[in-house]
Amino acid sequence: MSTITKKELVNRIADRIGQPKVLTRDVIQMFLDEIVKELGTGNRLEFREFGVFEIRKRSARKAQNPRTLDKVHVPPKHVVKFKVGRQMKAVVDAIAAAVQAAAPVTKV
């Protein structure tokens, strides 16, 4: 498994649509900025069949430092949650199964 960067996605999309990489990068960045802005204002973003982004509030809690075993207070915070859509889940599962089936079997 490898990590794909925004730059790599920009290159792939620019090649597919035949547009300059600079324009493609700007459009992708604007899209990401809009998602962040909407989540920051507390809105829920729903992309049918892809998934849903929403903000959830985590309550304050007590935690323990594993190194010192001291009790520490963790303040409340907002976190982004993503729920996978049906179509995305099905496609990812199918691709993962195909990749796993194509992988060579190694003996231990």
DAURCOR-V56009 format. One record per residue. N is the residue number from 1. RES is the residue in one letter. SS is DSSP state (~ for helix, > for strand, _ for the rest). PSI is psi as a letter, one per 20 degrees, with the letter a starting at -180 (none if undefined). OMEGA is omega in degrees with one decimal (999 if undefined). Layout:
# DAURCOR-V56009
n | res | ss | psi | omega
N | RES | SS | PSI | OMEGA
N | RES | SS | PSI | OMEGA
This chain:
# DAURCOR-V56009
n | res | ss | psi | omega
1 | M | _ | p | -179.5
2 | S | _ | r | 179.2
3 | T | _ | p | 176.9
4 | I | _ | p | -178.6
5 | T | _ | r | 176.5
6 | K | ~ | h | 179.9
7 | K | ~ | g | 179.0
8 | E | ~ | g | 177.3
9 | L | ~ | g | 177.7
10 | V | ~ | g | -179.9
11 | N | ~ | g | -179.4
12 | R | ~ | g | -177.0
13 | I | ~ | g | 179.3
14 | A | ~ | g | 178.6
15 | D | ~ | g | -178.8
16 | R | ~ | h | -175.5
17 | I | ~ | i | 177.3
18 | G | _ | k | 178.3
19 | Q | _ | q | 178.2
20 | P | _ | q | -179.8
21 | K | ~ | h | -179.7
22 | V | ~ | g | 178.8
23 | L | ~ | g | 179.3
24 | T | ~ | g | 178.4
25 | R | ~ | g | -179.4
26 | D | ~ | g | 179.4
27 | V | ~ | g | 178.9
28 | I | ~ | g | -179.9
29 | Q | ~ | h | 177.3
30 | M | ~ | g | 178.2
31 | F | ~ | g | 179.1
32 | L | ~ | g | 178.1
33 | D | ~ | g | 179.3
34 | E | ~ | h | 177.2
35 | I | ~ | g | -179.3
36 | V | ~ | g | -179.3
37 | K | ~ | g | -179.6
38 | E | ~ | g | 177.2
39 | L | ~ | h | 179.2
40 | G | ~ | h | 178.4
41 | T | _ | j | 175.2
42 | G | _ | j | -179.5
43 | N | _ | q | 178.0
44 | R | _ | p | 178.7
45 | L | > | p | -179.1
46 | E | > | p | 175.3
47 | F | > | o | -175.5
48 | R | _ | p | 178.4
49 | E | _ | i | 177.1
50 | F | _ | g | 179.3
51 | G | > | a | -176.2
52 | V | > | p | 172.2
53 | F | > | p | 174.9
54 | E | > | r | 178.9
55 | I | > | p | 174.3
56 | R | > | q | 178.6
57 | K | > | p | 174.3
58 | R | > | p | 179.4
59 | S | _ | q | 173.9
60 | A | _ | q | -179.5
61 | R | > | r | 174.1
62 | K | > | p | 178.3
63 | A | > | r | -179.2
64 | Q | > | p | 175.1
65 | N | _ | o | -175.8
66 | P | _ | h | -178.8
67 | R | _ | g | -175.7
68 | T | _ | i | -176.6
69 | L | _ | j | 175.8
70 | D | _ | q | 174.9
71 | K | > | p | 179.0
72 | V | > | q | 178.0
73 | H | > | p | 176.0
74 | V | > | o | -176.7
75 | P | _ | r | 176.9
76 | P | _ | q | 178.5
77 | K | > | r | 176.9
78 | H | > | p | 179.2
79 | V | > | q | 177.8
80 | V | > | p | 176.4
81 | K | > | q | 176.9
82 | F | > | p | 176.9
83 | K | > | p | -175.9
84 | V | > | p | 176.0
85 | G | _ | r | -176.6
86 | R | ~ | g | -176.6
87 | Q | ~ | g | 179.3
88 | M | ~ | g | 179.9
89 | K | ~ | g | -178.9
90 | A | ~ | g | -179.3
91 | V | ~ | g | 179.7
92 | V | ~ | g | 178.3
93 | D | ~ | g | -179.5
94 | A | ~ | g | 179.9
95 | I | ~ | g | 179.5
96 | A | ~ | h | 178.7
97 | A | ~ | g | 179.3
98 | A | ~ | g | 178.9
99 | V | ~ | g | -179.6
100 | Q | ~ | h | 179.5
101 | A | ~ | h | -179.6
102 | A | ~ | i | -178.5
103 | A | _ | p | 178.9
104 | P | _ | q | 179.1
105 | V | _ | p | 178.5
106 | T | _ | p | 177.5
107 | K | _ | q | -179.5
108 | V | _ | none | 999
